[in-house]
Amino acid sequence: MKLFQILIVMLILNVHGVSVLRRRRRGCSPVNCSVSSWSSWSECSAPCGTDGTQTRTRSVTNPASCGGSCSYQLKETQACNVPGCNDHGSPRSTYCDCVDEWWGTCCENPCTNISNCEKLNCTSADDYICEQCKYYRNEEIRAFRLTDSDGFPNRKCEALCSWRPDSTFCYPGNCPSTPTSCTCAPGFSGDKCMQMTTSPTILYCEANLTHTKTNWTVQADCTDEQEASDTVYTSLVPDQIQVKWSAEYIMQNITNYPKPYYINNFTVGVVASSFDWFVQRDGYTILNGSVTCSTGHDKDNPNEDLHFCNVYEDLNFAFDNHDKVYVTTSATNGGYVDIRNFDEPSGYTVDPKQYYKGQTISYVADFTFDFEKPEHCSITASCSKTMLDAGAAVTKSVGSSNIIHSVFSKCIDVRLVNSVGRWYWSSIMVALLDNKKNKYSRSSYI
C-alpha cells in the first residue's frame, strides 16, 4: 500500500514536470550569434617576394542562444606580394633579385648615377660601379673609357676624342685619348681643328688694262697687299680689265696625321677666287666691280691642285687724268670633313659635312692715268741732254730679240716728281727690221 502511494506521487510529479518543460519550450526561439566587422589587413609578413601573407580578424559580439548556431569564420589570410619588384627585379620568397641600376630588398632604390654609364651595378648607395660606358662598340670604337674616381675603380666614364658632338674629332690632328690631348696639325687650330690658320699661296698674278680694238695692253704685276705696290702710269684708254692668277693650298705633312676610324672624308684646298676693282677720282670711289673666277670649286669641292684663273670685265667709262684703278685679287681656302656616327649599336651613319673656316690671301695692283704729255728739259730749261737715246744700232742677227730699247732723258712731268712709279708710253716705237718685223718696248724715265 505504501509502495502504491509512492508510485502515485512519482507519476503526478513526472506529469507536472513534463507540463512545465513543455510550457518552457513553447516560449524560447533559437538565436544565432552575431560578429563584428572585419579588422584591417595586417602588415605583410614580407615586404616583397612570393611568400608574404597578411591576416584580418573579427569577433563574436552576441553568442548563439536557444539552440542557435555560430558558424562565422573569425580569421582570414591572403597573399600580399608586391607585384614585379617595382618593375626592377625578379621576386624570390621574401625579397627580389634586382636588375642593374637598382638595389634594395624590393629593388626600390636606384644606383648612384655615373654620368654616361650604360650598365650601372650596385648593392647600396655607396657600393656602385659602371660595368660599361655608353657608346661602347669595341676597344677601338668607343666614345668613353672607364677610369677610377676618388680611389674607387670604374666610377667614371671619361670622354675620348670621337664622333660624338659633346667631344672633339680633332682632325687634322692627333688625339691619343681625351679631348685635352688633341694636337692640331700645323695650319689648323680650335677645339676641333676647324680653323685654318694659313692662307693659300698666290704663285702668279698680273692685271691688265686693255684696249680691245687695238689689242694694246698695259700690265701691272700684283703684289702682296702688305707691301707697297708701285703704281703703273699709263695714257692708254682701256675698255676692259683682265686679271690672270694662279693659287694653291697644299697641306703639309698630311701623312703624319692618319685618319681615325670616325673620319669618313676630309678635303681642303682653294674654294673661292675673285678680283675686285674700283676707280678712284680725287680720293673718292666713283666706280667699282667684282669678278668671280668660276672653276667649279667651292667648299664642297675644294681644289686640291693648282687653281688657275683668267677672267675679265668690260669697262664703259670715260677716264680722266689722274684717275686711279685699283685691283685686288683674292684666293680663299677651306674644305670639309664628314664624320662617321656610331650612335647605333651596329654599323654607322655619316653626319652632314662640317666646314673649315679658311683664310684669304689678297694681292693688289694699281694704275694711274696720265694723259698729259711730258716735257723735255730743253723746253722748260736749258739742258744739253739728248731727248731720245735709242741705244745701239739694231741689226738682224740669230738670237737677237730685235727690240729697240729706248730711254727718255730729262723728261719732266710734274705729276711724277717725288713719286714712285712706272710710266708706259702708249705710242709704238717702230723700227724697221729687215723691212718685215717691228717691235715696241716700254719706255721709262731716268
C-alpha positions as CSV (number, residue, x, y, z in Angstrom):
1,M,0.0,0.0,0.0
2,K,2.7,2.3,0.9
3,L,4.5,1.4,-2.3
4,F,1.5,2.2,-4.3
5,Q,1.2,5.6,-2.8
6,I,4.8,6.3,-3.7
7,L,4.2,5.4,-7.3
8,I,1.2,7.6,-7.5
9,V,3.2,10.6,-6.2
10,M,6.0,10.0,-8.7
11,L,3.6,9.8,-11.6
12,I,2.0,13.1,-10.6
13,L,5.4,14.8,-10.3
14,N,6.5,13.4,-13.7
15,V,3.4,14.6,-15.4
16,H,3.8,18.0,-13.8
17,G,7.5,18.3,-14.9
18,V,6.7,17.4,-18.5
19,S,4.0,20.0,-18.5
20,V,6.4,22.6,-17.1
21,L,9.0,21.7,-19.7
22,R,6.6,21.9,-22.5
23,R,5.5,25.3,-21.4
24,R,9.1,26.5,-21.3
25,R,9.9,25.1,-24.8
26,R,7.0,26.9,-26.3
27,G,8.4,30.3,-25.0
28,C,12.3,30.2,-26.4
29,S,13.3,30.5,-30.2
30,P,16.9,29.7,-31.3
31,V,19.1,32.7,-31.9
32,N,22.4,32.7,-34.0
33,C,25.5,34.5,-32.8
34,S,26.5,38.0,-34.1
35,V,30.0,39.0,-35.2
36,S,31.8,42.3,-35.7
37,S,33.1,43.8,-38.9
38,W,36.5,42.7,-40.3
39,S,39.5,44.4,-39.0
40,S,42.1,46.0,-41.4
41,W,44.5,43.7,-43.0
42,S,47.7,43.2,-41.0
43,E,51.1,44.3,-42.4
44,C,52.5,41.9,-44.9
45,S,54.8,39.3,-43.4
46,A,57.4,40.1,-46.1
47,P,58.0,43.5,-48.0
48,C,58.1,41.7,-51.4
49,G,58.7,38.3,-52.9
50,T,56.4,35.3,-53.2
51,D,55.6,34.1,-49.6
52,G,54.3,37.2,-47.9
53,T,50.9,36.9,-46.1
54,Q,48.6,39.2,-44.2
55,T,45.5,38.5,-41.9
56,R,42.4,40.1,-40.7
57,T,40.0,39.1,-37.8
58,R,36.6,39.6,-36.4
59,S,34.9,38.7,-33.1
60,V,31.6,37.3,-31.8
61,T,29.6,40.2,-30.3
62,N,26.5,38.1,-29.3
63,P,26.7,34.4,-28.7
64,A,24.1,32.0,-30.1
65,S,21.0,31.1,-27.8
66,C,18.1,28.8,-27.6
67,G,19.9,26.4,-29.8
68,G,21.1,29.0,-32.3
69,S,24.4,28.5,-34.3
70,C,27.7,30.5,-34.6
71,S,29.5,29.3,-37.8
72,Y,31.2,32.5,-38.9
73,Q,34.9,32.4,-39.8
74,L,36.7,34.7,-37.5
75,K,40.1,34.9,-39.3
76,E,41.2,35.3,-42.9
77,T,44.7,35.1,-44.5
78,Q,45.8,36.2,-48.0
79,A,49.0,36.6,-50.1
80,C,50.3,40.1,-50.2
81,N,53.2,40.1,-52.6
82,V,54.3,43.4,-54.2
83,P,53.9,42.7,-57.9
84,G,57.0,42.9,-60.2
85,C,59.5,44.1,-57.6
86,N,58.8,47.7,-58.6
87,D,59.4,46.6,-62.2
88,H,63.2,46.3,-61.4
89,G,63.8,42.7,-60.5
90,S,62.6,39.1,-60.0
91,P,60.7,38.0,-56.8
92,R,62.1,35.4,-54.5
93,S,60.5,34.1,-51.2
94,T,60.7,37.3,-49.2
95,Y,62.9,39.6,-51.4
96,C,63.8,40.4,-55.0
97,D,66.8,39.9,-57.3
98,C,67.4,43.4,-58.7
99,V,68.4,44.2,-62.3
100,D,71.3,46.6,-63.0
101,E,71.0,50.1,-61.7
102,W,68.6,49.2,-58.8
103,W,69.2,47.9,-55.3
104,G,67.2,47.2,-52.0
105,T,65.2,44.3,-50.7
106,C,62.4,45.1,-53.2
107,C,64.6,47.0,-55.8
108,E,63.2,50.3,-54.7
109,N,66.4,52.3,-54.9
110,P,68.2,53.5,-58.0
111,C,72.0,53.2,-58.1
112,T,74.0,56.3,-57.6
113,N,74.3,57.9,-61.0
114,I,77.6,57.8,-63.1
115,S,77.4,60.1,-66.0
116,N,77.5,58.4,-69.4
117,C,77.4,54.9,-67.9
118,E,75.3,52.5,-69.8
119,K,75.5,49.5,-67.4
120,L,75.5,50.5,-63.8
121,N,75.6,48.0,-60.9
122,C,75.3,48.5,-57.2
123,T,74.4,46.8,-53.9
124,S,73.9,50.0,-51.9
125,A,74.1,53.8,-52.2
126,D,77.9,53.6,-51.6
127,D,78.7,50.4,-53.3
128,Y,78.4,51.0,-57.1
129,I,80.4,50.7,-60.3
130,C,79.9,51.2,-64.0
131,E,80.3,48.0,-66.0
132,Q,80.2,49.6,-69.4
133,C,80.1,53.2,-70.7
134,K,77.7,54.5,-73.3
135,Y,78.5,54.1,-77.0
136,Y,80.9,51.2,-76.4
137,R,81.2,49.2,-79.6
138,N,84.6,47.6,-79.2
139,E,88.0,48.5,-77.8
140,E,88.7,50.8,-80.8
141,I,85.2,52.2,-81.4
142,R,84.1,53.8,-78.2
143,A,83.2,57.3,-77.0
144,F,84.2,56.9,-73.4
145,R,86.6,54.9,-71.2
146,L,86.2,53.6,-67.7
147,T,88.5,55.2,-65.1
148,D,88.9,55.4,-61.3
149,S,87.4,58.2,-59.3
150,D,88.3,59.1,-55.7
151,G,90.2,55.8,-55.3
152,F,87.3,53.7,-56.4
153,P,87.5,51.6,-59.7
154,N,85.2,52.1,-62.6
155,R,83.5,55.1,-61.1
156,K,83.9,57.5,-64.1
157,C,83.2,57.4,-67.9
158,E,85.8,59.7,-69.3
159,A,85.2,61.2,-72.8
160,L,87.6,60.3,-75.6
161,C,88.1,62.0,-78.9
162,S,85.3,60.6,-81.0
163,W,82.4,61.2,-83.3
164,R,80.2,62.5,-80.5
165,P,79.2,66.2,-80.6
166,D,80.0,66.6,-76.9
167,S,83.6,65.5,-77.7
168,T,86.0,66.5,-80.4
169,F,87.1,64.7,-83.6
170,C,90.4,66.7,-83.6
171,Y,91.2,66.5,-87.3
172,P,93.5,67.2,-88.9
173,G,95.5,66.4,-85.8
174,N,96.4,63.8,-83.3
175,C,94.3,62.8,-80.3
176,P,95.7,59.8,-78.4
177,S,93.0,59.9,-75.7
178,T,90.8,62.6,-74.2
179,P,89.9,65.9,-76.0
180,T,92.5,67.8,-73.9
181,S,95.2,65.7,-75.7
182,C,94.2,67.0,-79.1
183,T,97.1,68.5,-81.0
184,C,96.0,70.1,-84.3
185,A,98.2,69.8,-87.4
186,P,100.2,72.9,-88.4
187,G,98.0,75.4,-90.1
188,F,94.9,74.4,-88.1
189,S,93.6,75.4,-84.7
190,G,90.5,75.3,-82.5
191,D,88.9,72.6,-80.3
192,K,88.1,70.5,-83.3
193,C,90.9,71.9,-85.6
194,M,88.3,73.5,-87.8
195,Q,90.1,76.9,-88.0
196,M,92.6,77.1,-90.9
197,T,95.4,79.5,-89.9
198,T,97.5,79.6,-93.1
199,S,96.2,81.1,-96.3
200,P,96.6,79.8,-99.9
201,T,99.7,80.9,-101.9
202,I,99.3,83.1,-105.0
203,L,102.0,81.9,-107.3
204,Y,101.5,84.3,-110.2
205,C,99.3,87.4,-110.7
206,E,99.1,90.1,-113.3
207,A,96.4,92.7,-114.0
208,N,95.9,94.2,-117.5
209,L,94.1,97.2,-118.9
210,T,93.3,96.5,-122.5
211,H,92.0,98.5,-125.5
212,T,90.4,95.5,-127.2
213,K,90.1,97.1,-130.7
214,T,93.8,97.7,-131.0
215,N,94.8,94.9,-128.6
216,W,97.0,97.3,-126.8
217,T,97.6,96.4,-123.1
218,V,99.3,97.8,-120.1
219,Q,100.3,95.4,-117.4
220,A,100.8,95.6,-113.7
221,D,102.2,92.8,-111.6
222,C,100.2,92.1,-108.4
223,T,102.0,92.2,-105.1
224,D,101.2,91.1,-101.6
225,E,98.8,93.8,-100.1
226,Q,101.1,94.0,-97.1
227,E,103.7,95.5,-99.3
228,A,103.7,98.9,-101.1
229,S,102.8,98.5,-104.7
230,D,104.3,100.6,-107.5
231,T,101.6,102.3,-109.5
232,V,101.7,101.9,-113.2
233,Y,101.2,105.1,-115.1
234,T,99.5,104.9,-118.5
235,S,97.9,107.0,-121.2
236,L,96.0,104.0,-122.6
237,V,92.3,104.4,-122.6
238,P,91.0,100.8,-121.8
239,D,87.7,99.2,-122.4
240,Q,88.5,96.0,-120.5
241,I,90.2,94.9,-117.3
242,Q,91.7,91.4,-117.2
243,V,93.4,89.6,-114.3
244,K,95.3,86.3,-114.6
245,W,96.5,84.5,-111.5
246,S,97.2,81.1,-110.1
247,A,96.9,79.9,-106.5
248,E,97.2,76.8,-104.5
249,Y,96.8,75.4,-101.0
250,I,98.8,72.3,-100.0
251,M,98.5,70.9,-96.5
252,Q,102.0,69.9,-95.4
253,N,102.9,66.6,-93.8
254,I,99.4,65.1,-94.2
255,T,100.8,61.6,-93.9
256,N,101.7,62.4,-90.3
257,Y,98.0,62.7,-89.4
258,P,96.3,59.4,-90.4
259,K,92.5,59.4,-90.3
260,P,91.0,58.0,-87.1
261,Y,88.2,55.4,-87.6
262,Y,85.4,58.1,-87.3
263,I,86.7,60.3,-90.1
264,N,84.8,59.5,-93.3
265,N,86.1,62.2,-95.8
266,F,88.5,65.1,-95.4
267,T,89.2,67.6,-98.2
268,V,90.8,71.0,-98.1
269,G,92.0,73.3,-100.9
270,V,91.2,76.5,-102.7
271,V,87.4,77.1,-102.5
272,A,87.0,80.6,-103.9
273,S,88.8,83.1,-106.0
274,S,87.9,86.5,-107.4
275,F,89.2,90.0,-108.2
276,D,87.7,93.4,-107.1
277,W,88.4,96.7,-108.8
278,F,87.4,100.3,-108.2
279,V,88.2,103.6,-109.8
280,Q,89.2,106.5,-107.6
281,R,89.0,110.2,-108.5
282,D,90.2,112.8,-106.2
283,G,90.2,110.4,-103.3
284,Y,86.6,109.2,-103.9
285,T,85.5,105.9,-105.4
286,I,83.3,106.6,-108.4
287,L,83.1,103.1,-110.0
288,N,83.7,99.5,-108.9
289,G,83.1,95.9,-109.7
290,S,83.8,92.4,-108.8
291,V,84.5,89.3,-110.9
292,T,84.4,85.7,-109.6
293,C,86.6,83.0,-111.0
294,S,84.2,80.2,-111.5
295,T,86.0,76.9,-111.9
296,G,83.5,74.6,-110.3
297,H,85.3,74.6,-107.0
298,D,83.7,75.6,-103.7
299,K,83.6,74.5,-100.1
300,D,82.0,71.2,-101.1
301,N,84.6,70.6,-103.8
302,P,87.9,72.2,-102.9
303,N,90.6,72.5,-105.5
304,E,93.5,70.4,-104.1
305,D,95.6,71.2,-107.2
306,L,96.8,74.4,-108.9
307,H,93.9,76.9,-109.1
308,F,94.2,79.0,-112.3
309,C,92.1,81.9,-113.2
310,N,91.9,84.2,-116.3
311,V,88.8,86.5,-116.1
312,Y,87.9,89.9,-117.3
313,E,85.3,92.6,-117.1
314,D,84.4,95.2,-119.8
315,L,84.7,98.8,-119.0
316,N,82.5,101.5,-120.4
317,F,83.7,104.6,-118.7
318,A,85.5,107.9,-119.6
319,F,88.6,108.1,-117.5
320,D,90.1,111.4,-116.6
321,N,93.6,112.5,-116.0
322,H,94.9,111.3,-112.5
323,D,92.1,108.7,-112.2
324,K,93.4,105.6,-110.4
325,V,92.3,102.0,-110.9
326,Y,92.9,99.6,-108.0
327,V,92.7,95.8,-108.5
328,T,92.6,93.3,-105.6
329,T,93.0,89.6,-106.4
330,S,92.0,87.1,-103.7
331,A,92.1,83.4,-103.1
332,T,90.4,81.6,-100.2
333,N,91.0,78.2,-98.8
334,G,88.6,75.9,-97.0
335,G,87.0,72.5,-97.2
336,Y,85.0,70.0,-95.2
337,V,85.1,66.9,-93.1
338,D,82.3,64.4,-92.6
339,I,82.1,62.1,-89.6
340,R,81.0,58.5,-89.1
341,N,78.4,58.3,-86.4
342,F,78.4,55.2,-84.3
343,D,75.4,56.1,-82.0
344,E,73.5,53.0,-83.2
345,P,74.6,49.6,-81.7
346,S,75.7,48.3,-85.1
347,G,77.2,50.0,-88.2
348,Y,77.4,53.7,-88.7
349,T,75.8,56.6,-90.5
350,V,77.6,59.6,-91.9
351,D,76.8,63.0,-90.4
352,P,76.4,66.2,-92.5
353,K,79.5,67.9,-93.6
354,Q,81.3,70.3,-91.3
355,Y,83.1,73.1,-93.0
356,Y,86.6,74.5,-92.2
357,K,86.9,78.2,-91.7
358,G,89.6,79.3,-94.2
359,Q,91.9,82.2,-94.8
360,T,92.0,84.7,-97.7
361,I,95.1,86.0,-99.3
362,S,95.0,89.2,-101.4
363,Y,97.4,90.7,-104.0
364,V,97.0,94.2,-105.3
365,A,97.9,96.2,-108.4
366,D,97.1,99.8,-109.4
367,F,97.2,102.0,-112.4
368,T,97.3,105.8,-112.7
369,F,96.1,107.6,-115.8
370,D,98.3,110.3,-117.2
371,F,97.0,111.9,-120.3
372,E,99.3,114.9,-120.3
373,K,102.4,114.8,-122.4
374,P,105.8,115.1,-120.7
375,E,108.1,117.9,-121.5
376,H,111.9,117.8,-122.1
377,C,114.2,120.0,-120.1
378,S,115.3,121.7,-123.3
379,I,111.8,123.2,-123.4
380,T,111.3,124.1,-119.7
381,A,115.0,124.9,-119.0
382,S,118.5,124.9,-120.5
383,C,120.0,121.5,-120.8
384,S,122.2,119.5,-123.1
385,K,120.8,116.0,-122.7
386,T,119.6,114.1,-125.7
387,M,115.8,113.8,-125.7
388,L,115.8,110.3,-127.0
389,D,118.6,107.8,-126.8
390,A,117.6,104.7,-129.0
391,G,120.7,102.8,-127.9
392,A,123.0,100.8,-130.1
393,A,122.1,100.1,-133.7
394,V,119.9,97.1,-134.2
395,T,120.7,94.6,-136.9
396,K,119.2,91.3,-137.8
397,S,121.1,88.5,-136.2
398,V,120.5,85.0,-134.9
399,G,119.1,85.0,-131.4
400,S,118.6,88.8,-131.3
401,S,115.4,90.0,-129.9
402,N,115.3,92.8,-132.4
403,I,113.8,95.2,-129.9
404,I,114.8,98.9,-129.6
405,H,115.5,99.8,-126.0
406,S,114.8,103.5,-125.8
407,V,115.4,105.8,-122.9
408,F,114.0,109.3,-122.5
409,S,116.4,111.6,-120.7
410,K,115.5,114.5,-118.6
411,C,111.8,114.4,-119.4
412,I,109.8,116.3,-116.7
413,D,106.3,115.5,-115.7
414,V,105.2,117.5,-112.6
415,R,102.9,114.6,-111.6
416,L,105.8,112.2,-111.4
417,V,108.1,114.4,-109.3
418,N,108.6,112.8,-105.9
419,S,106.5,109.8,-106.9
420,V,107.5,106.2,-107.3
421,G,106.1,104.5,-110.4
422,R,106.5,103.4,-113.9
423,W,105.2,105.2,-116.9
424,Y,104.1,103.4,-120.1
425,W,104.4,105.3,-123.3
426,S,101.3,104.3,-125.4
427,S,102.9,105.2,-128.7
428,I,104.5,102.4,-130.7
429,M,108.2,102.7,-131.1
430,V,108.7,101.4,-134.6
431,A,111.9,100.0,-136.0
432,L,112.0,98.6,-139.4
433,L,113.9,95.4,-139.1
434,D,114.6,93.5,-142.2
435,N,111.7,95.5,-143.7
436,K,109.4,92.9,-142.2
437,K,109.4,93.0,-138.4
438,N,108.8,95.7,-135.9
439,K,108.6,95.8,-132.2
440,Y,107.9,98.3,-129.5
441,S,109.2,98.5,-125.9
442,R,108.2,100.1,-122.7
443,S,109.8,103.4,-122.1
444,S,110.9,104.7,-118.7
445,Y,112.0,107.9,-117.0
446,I,115.5,108.2,-115.7
